[in-house]
Amino acid sequence: MSELSKLPNIGKSVEQQLLQIGITTPEQLIQIGSKQAWLNIKAIDPSACYNRLCALEGAIQGIRWHNLDENIKLELKEFYSASK
């Protein structure tokens, strides 16, 4: 278990994926950002979905992803759709 698992939305599976892509601390996740972290995860797991992208953003903001601002969710949805 790493510091990452203490963040909201980060369970064992996402934690393992973050570790696989070289993100080992919350600070590294914040620095790389949710979009790039998600792209890196998608490279090792093609099933990475929109919810995982939102989970990463929520972890960065320190909130459950369901509580993200609607404008941020829309921006992430557009990014996700463009990345398929």
Backbone torsions as a table, in degrees:
resi	resn	phi	psi	omega
1	MET	NA	131.7	-179.2
2	SER	-113.0	179.7	176.2
3	GLU	-59.9	-28.3	-176.9
4	LEU	-59.7	-35.9	-176.7
5	SER	-69.1	-11.8	177.1
6	LYS	-81.0	-13.6	179.7
7	LEU	-77.6	149.1	174.7
8	PRO	-60.0	145.4	174.2
9	ASN	77.1	-4.9	-175.3
10	ILE	-102.2	100.5	175.8
11	GLY	-93.6	-172.7	-177.0
12	LYS	-59.5	-42.3	-176.6
13	SER	-64.7	-50.5	-179.1
14	VAL	-68.0	-37.2	177.2
15	GLU	-58.6	-46.7	179.7
16	GLN	-61.6	-40.3	179.0
17	GLN	-65.7	-41.4	177.8
18	LEU	-61.2	-43.5	178.5
19	LEU	-62.3	-39.0	179.4
20	GLN	-62.8	-32.1	-178.7
21	ILE	-94.0	8.8	173.4
22	GLY	91.5	9.5	176.9
23	ILE	-97.6	114.3	-174.7
24	THR	-117.1	-9.1	-179.0
25	THR	-135.4	156.2	175.0
26	PRO	-57.6	-35.7	-179.9
27	GLU	-62.8	-39.5	177.8
28	GLN	-65.7	-38.9	178.2
29	LEU	-63.8	-44.6	178.7
30	ILE	-60.9	-43.3	-178.0
31	GLN	-64.0	-44.4	-177.7
32	ILE	-76.5	-31.0	179.3
33	GLY	87.9	158.1	-175.4
34	SER	-65.9	-39.4	-176.2
35	LYS	-66.0	-47.8	-179.2
36	GLN	-68.6	-39.0	177.4
37	ALA	-60.4	-43.0	179.7
38	TRP	-64.3	-42.3	178.2
39	LEU	-60.8	-40.4	179.0
40	ASN	-66.8	-39.5	176.5
41	ILE	-66.2	-41.9	-180.0
42	LYS	-59.8	-31.7	178.9
43	ALA	-65.6	-28.3	179.2
44	ILE	-102.7	-14.6	-179.8
45	ASP	-143.3	91.9	-177.3
46	PRO	-59.2	-13.7	179.6
47	SER	-84.1	1.8	179.7
48	ALA	-55.2	125.4	-171.3
49	CYS	-111.6	177.1	177.7
50	TYR	-58.1	-40.6	-179.6
51	ASN	-61.9	-36.0	178.4
52	ARG	-67.2	-39.2	176.0
53	LEU	-60.6	-46.3	178.4
54	CYS	-64.6	-37.4	178.7
55	ALA	-61.2	-41.8	178.6
56	LEU	-64.5	-42.8	178.9
57	GLU	-64.5	-42.6	177.6
58	GLY	-61.8	-39.9	178.1
59	ALA	-61.0	-42.0	178.5
60	ILE	-62.9	-40.5	-178.6
61	GLN	-82.2	-11.3	178.9
62	GLY	79.4	26.4	-179.0
63	ILE	-134.4	160.5	172.1
64	ARG	-63.0	143.0	-174.0
65	TRP	-65.1	-25.2	178.4
66	HIS	-62.9	-23.2	-177.3
67	ASN	-95.6	8.5	176.5
68	LEU	-62.5	147.9	175.3
69	ASP	-56.8	141.2	-177.7
70	GLU	-59.6	-34.6	178.5
71	ASN	-66.5	-37.4	177.6
72	ILE	-68.0	-41.7	177.3
73	LYS	-59.8	-41.3	179.2
74	LEU	-64.4	-44.1	178.3
75	GLU	-60.9	-43.0	178.6
76	LEU	-66.6	-37.3	178.0
77	LYS	-62.9	-42.3	178.4
78	GLU	-65.0	-42.2	178.1
79	PHE	-62.0	-45.4	179.4
80	TYR	-59.3	-47.5	-178.4
81	SER	-63.0	-37.6	179.8
82	ALA	-72.9	-20.5	-176.6
83	SER	-93.0	-2.8	-177.9
84	LYS	-73.4	NA	NA
